[in-house]
Amino acid sequence: ILRRRLAMPSNEEVVRELWGAVDRRDWVAVESLCDERCTFTLPQSGEKYGREGFLRVNREYPGDWHIFVNHIIGGGDWVVSEVMTTFPGKVDQGVTLFRLDQGKIMEIREYWPEPFPVPDWRAIWMEQK
């Protein structure tokens, strides 16, 4: 009898599962997807944490928020996600770079830009808003 090996999920699937677990507040699942040596960096503020810090920042983040995945793009060990986080009366857009090794998240680099109005000089070419 031949047994089929269970296929390892793709890096893109691992990242999608991470965001689902974060949205569900399933911290055990989040921890299991991140390697114990995982680093979490927020370059805009200069913050850097380990896996426990990533869990803590998300677990303790104030308010009733939810995450929706807009896009996930993968290539080799790196995956990029664009997500929308909703709060009552507010929406944020974030871009996160993930580096994975053998199905585990090793590095997370997260950017949360502030929205800004379209500059007048390029608004004339805008196709839609």
N, C-alpha and C positions, 0 to 999 in steps of 0.2 A: 504494500500500500504506500503510495506516495503522499507525503504530507506537504502541503503548501506552506511556505514561509510567510509569516505575516510581513507585509511590506511596511517599511518604515515610512511614516508620513513625510511628505515633502516639507521643506523649510517654510514655504508659503502656508501650508496647512497648520504647521506648528504656531506660526504667528497669528493666524485667524483664530485658532483655539485659545491662544493667550488672551486676545482681546475679548473673546466670548466669556472666558473665565473671569477676567477683570470686571466686565459688565455685570456678571452674576454674583460678584463678590465671593467667588470660589477660590479662596486664598490657598487651599491645599493644592488645587490644580495649578494655580499660577506658580507656586513654589516648585512643583514637579516638572514644569516646562523649562525652568531656568536652572542652569548648572550652578552648583554651589559656589563657583568662582565668578559667576556673572557680575558684570559691572553695569551700573546705571548712571549715565551722565546727562546733565542738562546744561549744554554749553552756554546758553544765553545768560544763566545766572552763575555758572561756575561750580554747580553742585556735582558731587560724585558720591555714589553709594555702592554698596554690595547688594547681593540678592535680598537680604533682610531689609535693607533700606528701601529697595524698590517695592517690596511688599508693604512696608510701613507707610510710605508716601501715598500709595494708592488706597490702602485700607483706611487711613486716617483723613483722606481728602474730604473736606467739609461739603455738605450739601447733598441734594438728591440728584445725582448726575448719571448719565447713561452714555455709553460709547457705541458708535455705529461705524463700521468699516466702510470707507468709500472706495479705496483701492489698495491692493497688495501686489507688489511687483518683486519678483525674485530673480536672482542671478548668482548661481554658485552658493557661496557661504553667506551672502548678504541678501537681506529682504528689506524692502522699504514699504511702510504702510502710511496711508493718509486716513485719518479718522476724524469724525465729528463727535464732539462731546457736548451733550445738551444738559443745561441746568434750567431751572425755572426762570424764564425771561432772558436767557443768554445761550449763545452757541459759540463754541471754540473749535478751531480747526488745528489739528496737530499732524506733524510728520515725524515718524520714528524710523531710525535705521537699526536693524537687528543683524548681529553676526551670530551664526549658528555653527555648531560642530556636532556631527553625529546625532542630529535631532534635538539637541539641547541649546537653549539660548545662552550665549556667552557674553554678549555685549549689547547694550541698549543705549542709543543716543537719541534724545527726544527734543523736538523743537515745537514750541507753542507760540507762533507769531501773533501779534496783536493785529486786528483788522484795521484797515486804513482806507480813506477815500481814494478813488481813482484820480491821479493827477490830471489837471486840465490839459496838459500838453499831449497826453495820449488817449484821453477820453473820446476824442473825435474818431478814433479808429476802432473803438470797442464795438464788437458785434452784438453782444448781449450782456446783461448784468444778472 
